Amino acid sequence: MAHQLIDTFATRLRPETKAAVYDGSKKGHEKRTKLLFDNYAKPDDLRKLAGKIKQHVIENLDTYLPATEERLKENGINVHWASTAEAACNHVLEIMRARGAKRVVKAKTMVSEEIELEAFLNKHDIECLETDLGEFIVQLDHDKPSHIVKPIIHKSRREIAELFEKNGLGAYDDEPQVITRRAREFLRKKYLEGDVAITGANFVIAESGRIVLVTNEGNSRFCLAATSCHIAIVGIEKILPRDRDLALLLNLLGRSGTAQELTVYTEFISGAKASTQPDGPQAMHVIFVDNGRTDVLASDCKEILRCIRCGACLNVCPVYRQASGHAYRSVYPGPVGAVLSPLLLGKNFPQKADLPKASSLCGACNEVCPVDIPIPDLLLRLRAKAKQEGVPSPGTPPMGGWAVMASQPAAWKAALVAGKLINFMPTKLLPVPPLRAWEKTRDLPEWRGGAFRSWLKKHNS
């Protein structure tokens, strides 16, 4: 599957999966747009300001990371640094072994997916349970998330009800309230049995050393209430300079991610529980993860590190809507994944060098991004990188003829006239085999070449 093209993957999707992904992403985008423009007169100004704040951070990480570490330590938090996924996993294992811990309850965190923490802990006989409802369902089905915010956007409630019945969580019932109640009943007992809670962090504030978590289910609070140790696994780019920056970023994150004015639960964590608090972890650790981010920072695509993982670019993307997240073969799907996933691979970039080509370059991803990442520009830079490194491009039709026509006016005009024949030519008679294979998965519009030239000539006379 390593070199399977996204358009090929899309042709093999079941109709119900396509419908679920298309409808879910489309509705999310429409709700986000309405809410954002209803609430703010100039939302684009806010996006640009948020982008400048995040860009400032990533360009000054050499200052912000030590400052953040100092504040975290002042708050009694243990700080660890992991240059690789393996190092991050080993830090978690060392902390757990030191405490004699055997059970983890985990809130949703993309970085833990990225470093494949669950599989690592299972190999070392540690039970790792996902507590976010979508992630719990994915785990139960031995599946992978297909969206940054909505892990089970590709599943119908019928499939979930069948999965619950198969795993002994109750007789078949596809009512959402029943599904949610059964998951809650199962998870509540697990929270009480957990030794360690693992979360990510939406933001880490350099000024105060506070960890900020946002959820809609409150599961991170349950994780932290009963366990004796909290481990937060955080990408090094998740820092914000000041607490006041949250007023902007949290408002944009809620609206862009789930079309809410604010996520239901927003937690500010300043360390382990105080002596006056009845519950909460007695110890807290933060593991800052690099895992290729320093290399991204040194590239000409460093703007992608602004990303706050809202998923808005997935919801609006015509390619994602047709292909689903699994087509991207990565923890990070959609336009952001098409940029970030190849970059994080470093020298293994060619493994996913096809992803930047899975885009129409329509620019919608940039228009909806709450931190104004120029994703289309970054996709073009990565396409150029693939070309420079001689990475093959399977499925792409030969472009030599196009280059000749586009640079020779006479050849171009002749092609415009001859092109009308395509309207009468069956696909099987297309002269070039690669073109026939390419056209099988695409509907070509009626040829209208030359119409603009005729119009312009008429109106200029």
C-alpha positions in Angstrom: 0.0 0.0 0.0 3.0 2.3 0.4 2.8 3.6 -3.2 -1.0 3.2 -3.7 -2.3 6.4 -5.2 -5.1 8.3 -3.4 -7.4 8.2 -6.5 -7.0 4.4 -6.7 -7.8 4.1 -3.0 -10.9 6.2 -3.5 -12.3 3.9 -6.2 -12.2 0.9 -3.7 -14.1 2.7 -1.0 -17.5 1.3 -0.1 -20.4 3.7 -1.1 -21.5 4.0 2.5 -18.0 5.0 3.6 -17.8 7.6 0.9 -21.1 9.0 1.8 -20.3 9.2 5.6 -17.0 11.0 4.9 -18.5 13.4 2.4 -21.5 14.3 4.4 -19.6 14.6 7.7 -16.9 16.8 6.3 -19.3 19.0 4.2 -21.6 19.7 7.2 -18.7 20.5 9.4 -17.3 23.0 6.9 -20.7 24.7 6.4 -21.4 25.0 10.1 -17.9 26.4 10.7 -18.2 29.0 8.0 -21.6 30.2 9.2 -20.6 30.5 12.8 -17.3 32.2 12.1 -18.8 34.9 9.9 -21.9 35.3 12.2 -19.7 36.0 15.2 -16.9 38.1 13.6 -17.1 41.0 11.1 -13.5 40.3 9.9 -12.6 36.7 10.6 -9.8 36.8 8.1 -8.0 39.4 10.1 -8.1 37.1 13.2 -6.7 34.2 11.1 -3.8 36.3 10.0 -3.1 37.5 13.5 -3.2 33.9 14.8 -0.8 32.9 12.0 1.6 35.6 12.9 1.6 34.5 16.6 2.3 30.9 15.7 4.9 31.9 13.1 6.7 34.0 15.7 6.8 31.0 18.0 8.2 28.5 15.6 10.9 31.0 14.4 11.9 31.5 18.1 11.7 28.1 19.5 15.3 28.3 20.6 14.1 30.9 23.1 10.6 29.7 24.0 11.5 26.0 24.7 14.0 26.7 27.5 11.7 29.4 28.9 8.8 27.0 28.9 10.8 24.3 30.5 11.8 26.6 33.3 8.3 27.7 34.0 7.0 24.1 33.9 9.7 23.0 36.4 8.8 26.0 38.7 5.3 24.5 38.7 6.6 21.2 39.9 6.3 19.4 36.5 9.0 17.0 35.3 10.2 17.8 31.8 11.6 15.3 29.3 12.9 15.7 25.8 12.5 13.1 23.0 14.2 13.5 19.7 12.5 10.5 18.2 9.3 8.5 18.5 11.3 5.6 20.2 12.7 8.0 22.8 9.3 9.4 23.6 7.9 5.9 24.1 10.8 4.9 26.3 10.3 7.9 28.5 6.7 6.8 29.1 7.8 3.3 29.8 10.5 4.4 32.3 8.0 6.6 34.2 5.5 3.8 34.4 8.0 1.2 35.5 9.3 3.5 38.2 5.8 3.7 39.6 5.0 0.0 39.1 2.1 1.1 36.8 0.4 -1.3 34.5 -2.7 0.5 33.2 -3.0 3.6 31.2 -6.2 5.6 30.5 -5.5 7.9 27.5 -7.2 11.0 26.2 -7.1 11.9 22.5 -3.6 12.9 21.4 -2.3 12.9 17.8 1.3 12.8 18.9 0.7 9.4 20.7 -0.7 8.1 17.4 2.3 9.5 15.6 4.8 7.7 17.8 2.6 4.5 17.9 2.6 4.6 21.7 -0.3 2.1 22.2 1.4 -0.7 20.3 4.7 0.0 22.1 3.0 -0.2 25.5 1.1 -3.4 24.6 4.4 -5.1 23.7 5.6 -4.3 27.3 2.4 -5.8 28.9 0.9 -2.4 29.7 -2.8 -1.9 29.0 -3.5 1.3 27.2 -7.2 2.3 26.8 -8.5 5.1 24.6 -11.2 7.1 26.4 -12.3 9.5 23.6 -15.4 7.9 22.2 -14.2 8.0 18.6 -10.7 6.7 19.5 -12.3 4.0 21.7 -14.3 2.7 18.8 -11.3 2.8 16.5 -9.3 0.8 19.1 -12.1 -1.6 19.6 -12.3 -2.3 15.9 -8.4 -2.5 15.5 -8.9 0.3 13.0 -7.1 3.7 12.4 -8.5 7.2 12.8 -9.5 8.8 9.5 -9.8 12.5 10.7 -7.9 14.7 13.0 -10.9 15.7 15.0 -13.5 13.1 14.1 -11.7 9.7 14.2 -14.7 7.7 13.1 -16.1 10.0 10.4 -15.8 7.0 8.1 -18.1 4.8 10.2 -21.9 4.6 10.3 -23.8 4.1 13.5 -24.9 0.7 12.2 -21.3 -0.4 12.0 -20.7 0.9 15.5 -23.7 -0.9 16.9 -22.5 -4.1 15.3 -19.0 -3.6 16.8 -20.4 -3.1 20.3 -22.5 -6.2 20.0 -19.5 -8.2 18.8 -17.4 -7.0 21.8 -20.1 -7.7 24.4 -21.1 -4.2 25.1 -24.8 -4.9 24.5 -27.4 -6.2 22.0 -27.5 -4.4 18.6 -28.9 -0.9 19.0 -27.8 1.9 16.7 -29.4 4.8 18.6 -26.5 7.3 19.3 -27.7 7.8 22.9 -27.5 4.0 23.6 -24.1 3.7 22.0 -22.8 6.6 24.1 -24.3 5.3 27.3 -22.8 1.9 26.8 -19.4 3.3 26.1 -19.7 5.5 29.2 -20.7 2.6 31.4 -17.7 0.6 30.2 -15.2 3.4 30.5 -16.2 4.7 34.0 -14.9 1.5 35.6 -11.7 1.7 33.6 -11.0 5.3 34.8 -11.0 4.0 38.4 -8.6 1.2 37.5 -6.1 3.4 35.7 -2.6 4.0 37.2 -1.4 6.7 34.7 -3.3 9.2 32.6 -1.8 10.2 29.2 -2.9 13.3 27.4 -1.6 15.6 24.7 -1.8 19.4 24.9 -3.5 21.8 22.6 -1.2 24.6 23.8 1.6 25.1 26.3 2.0 28.6 27.6 5.5 29.9 27.9 4.5 32.7 30.2 2.8 30.7 32.9 3.9 27.1 32.3 0.2 26.0 31.9 -1.0 23.1 29.8 -4.2 23.7 27.9 -6.5 20.8 27.0 -9.8 21.0 25.1 -12.3 18.2 24.7 -16.0 17.8 24.2 -16.5 14.7 26.3 -14.8 15.5 29.5 -12.8 12.3 29.3 -9.5 14.0 30.0 -10.9 15.1 33.4 -12.0 11.6 34.2 -8.5 10.4 33.3 -6.9 12.9 35.6 -9.3 12.5 38.5 -8.5 8.9 39.6 -5.0 8.3 38.4 -1.9 9.1 40.4 0.3 10.3 37.6 -0.3 12.5 34.5 2.0 12.3 31.4 1.4 14.9 28.7 3.0 14.1 25.3 3.5 17.3 23.4 5.0 18.3 20.0 7.6 21.0 20.4 5.6 23.4 18.2 2.6 23.6 20.6 3.9 26.6 22.6 2.1 30.0 22.8 4.0 33.0 24.2 1.3 34.4 26.6 -1.9 33.5 28.4 -3.7 36.3 26.6 -3.0 34.6 23.2 -5.5 31.9 24.3 -8.4 34.4 23.8 -7.7 34.3 20.1 -6.5 30.8 19.6 -9.2 29.0 21.6 -12.0 30.9 19.8 -10.6 30.0 16.4 -9.9 26.4 17.4 -13.5 25.8 18.6 -15.1 27.3 15.6 -12.8 25.8 13.1 -12.7 22.3 14.6 -16.2 21.6 15.6 -18.2 24.7 14.8 -18.6 25.6 18.5 -18.0 29.0 20.1 -15.9 27.1 22.6 -15.2 23.5 23.2 -17.3 22.0 26.1 -14.3 21.4 28.4 -11.3 23.7 28.4 -8.8 22.8 31.1 -5.8 24.8 32.3 -3.3 22.5 34.1 -0.5 24.0 36.1 0.9 20.8 37.6 0.1 17.9 39.9 -2.7 18.3 42.4 -2.2 20.8 45.3 -2.4 19.6 48.9 -5.8 21.3 49.2 -7.3 19.3 46.3 -9.0 16.0 47.1 -8.3 14.3 43.8 -5.8 14.4 40.9 -2.4 13.2 39.9 0.4 13.3 42.6 3.0 13.7 39.8 3.1 15.3 36.4 5.4 14.8 33.5 5.6 16.6 30.1 7.5 14.9 27.3 8.4 17.3 24.4 8.6 15.4 21.2 10.7 16.4 18.2 10.4 13.4 15.9 11.4 15.3 12.7 10.0 18.7 13.6 13.5 20.3 13.8 14.1 19.1 10.2 10.7 20.6 9.2 11.7 23.9 10.9 14.9 24.0 8.8 13.0 23.4 5.5 11.1 25.8 3.3 7.8 24.4 4.6 8.2 25.4 8.2 4.8 27.2 8.2 3.1 23.8 8.5 4.3 23.8 12.2 1.7 26.5 12.9 -1.0 23.9 12.6 -3.4 23.7 15.7 -5.0 20.4 14.5 -8.5 21.7 13.9 -9.2 19.6 10.8 -10.9 22.5 8.9 -8.7 21.9 5.9 -9.8 18.3 5.8 -13.5 19.2 5.9 -13.2 21.6 2.9 -10.9 19.5 0.8 -12.5 18.0 -2.3 -9.9 15.2 -2.4 -10.3 14.3 1.3 -14.1 14.2 0.9 -13.8 11.6 -1.9 -10.9 9.6 -0.7 -11.2 9.6 3.2 -8.4 9.9 5.6 -7.1 6.4 5.3 -6.0 7.1 1.7 -3.2 9.3 3.1 -1.5 6.3 4.9 -0.7 8.6 7.8 -1.8 9.8 11.2 -2.2 13.2 9.6 -4.6 13.1 6.6 -6.0 15.8 4.3 -4.1 18.8 3.1 -2.1 19.3 6.4 -1.1 15.6 6.2 -0.1 15.9 2.6 2.5 18.5 3.7 3.4 17.3 7.2 3.6 13.5 6.7 6.3 13.5 4.0 8.3 16.1 5.9 8.3 14.2 9.2 9.8 11.3 7.4 13.1 13.2 6.7 15.3 11.0 4.5 12.4 8.6 3.9 10.5 11.4 2.2 10.0 9.4 -1.0 7.7 7.0 0.8 5.0 9.6 0.9 6.2 12.0 -1.9 2.9 11.3 -3.8 0.8 13.0 -1.1 1.5 16.6 -2.1 0.1 15.7 -5.6 -3.2 14.6 -4.1 -4.6 18.2 -4.4 -6.4 20.2 -6.9 -4.6 23.3 -5.5 -8.0 25.1 -5.3 -6.7 27.0 -2.2 -9.7 26.3 0.0 -7.5 24.8 2.7 -5.6 28.1 3.0 -8.9 30.1 3.2 -10.2 28.1 6.1 -7.0 27.6 8.1 -7.4 29.4 11.4 -3.6 30.1 11.5 -3.4 31.1 7.8 -1.0 28.3 6.6 -0.3 28.7 2.9 -0.9 25.0 2.2 -1.1 25.2 -1.6 2.3 26.9 -1.7 3.8 24.3 0.5 2.3 21.5 -1.7 4.0 23.0 -4.7 7.3 23.2 -2.9 7.1 19.6 -2.0 6.2 18.6 -5.6 9.3 20.5 -6.7 11.4 18.6 -4.0 10.1 15.3 -5.3 11.1 16.3 -8.9 14.5 17.4 -7.8 15.1 14.2 -5.9 14.0 12.1 -8.9 11.0 10.5 -7.0 8.9 8.6 -9.5 5.3 9.8 -10.0 3.1 6.7 -10.7 -0.2 7.4 -12.3 0.8 10.8 -13.7 0.3 11.0 -17.5 3.3 12.1 -19.6 3.5 15.9 -19.7 6.2 16.3 -22.4 3.6 16.9 -25.1 1.8 19.5 -22.9 5.1 21.3 -22.4 5.7 21.5 -26.2 2.2 22.8 -26.9 2.3 25.3 -24.0 5.6 26.8 -25.2 4.7 26.9 -29.0 1.8 29.2 -30.0 1.3 27.5 -33.3 1.2 24.0 -31.8 -1.2 25.3 -29.1 -3.7 26.7 -31.6 -3.6 23.5 -33.6 -4.3 21.5 -30.4 -7.3 23.7 -29.6 -8.8 22.9 -33.0 -7.9 19.2 -32.9 -9.1 18.9 -29.3 -12.7 19.0 -30.4 -12.3 15.4 -31.7 -12.1 14.2 -28.0 -15.9 14.9 -27.7 -16.5 12.2 -30.3 -13.8 9.7 -29.3 -14.5 6.7 -27.0 -12.1 6.4 -24.1 -10.8 3.1 -25.5 -9.5 4.9 -28.6 -7.4 7.4 -26.7 -4.0 7.1 -28.3 -1.8 6.9 -25.2 -2.3 3.9 -22.8 -1.5 5.9 -19.7 -4.1 8.5 -20.7 -6.7 5.7 -21.0 -5.9 4.5 -17.5 -6.0 8.0 -16.2 -9.4 8.8 -17.8 -11.0 5.6 -16.3 -11.2 7.3 -12.9 -12.2 10.8 -14.2 -15.1 12.3 -16.1 -13.7 14.7 -18.7 -15.8 17.8 -19.4 -16.9 18.6 -22.9 -14.0 20.1 -24.9 -14.4 23.9 -25.3 -10.9 24.8 -26.3 -10.7 28.1 -28.2 -14.0 29.5 -26.9 -12.2 32.2 -24.9 -10.0 33.3 -27.8 -13.0 33.6 -30.1 -14.9 35.7 -27.4 -11.9 37.9 -26.8 -11.3 38.5 -30.5 -15.0 39.4 -31.0 -15.0 41.9 -28.1 -11.7 43.5 -29.0 -12.8 44.4 -32.5 
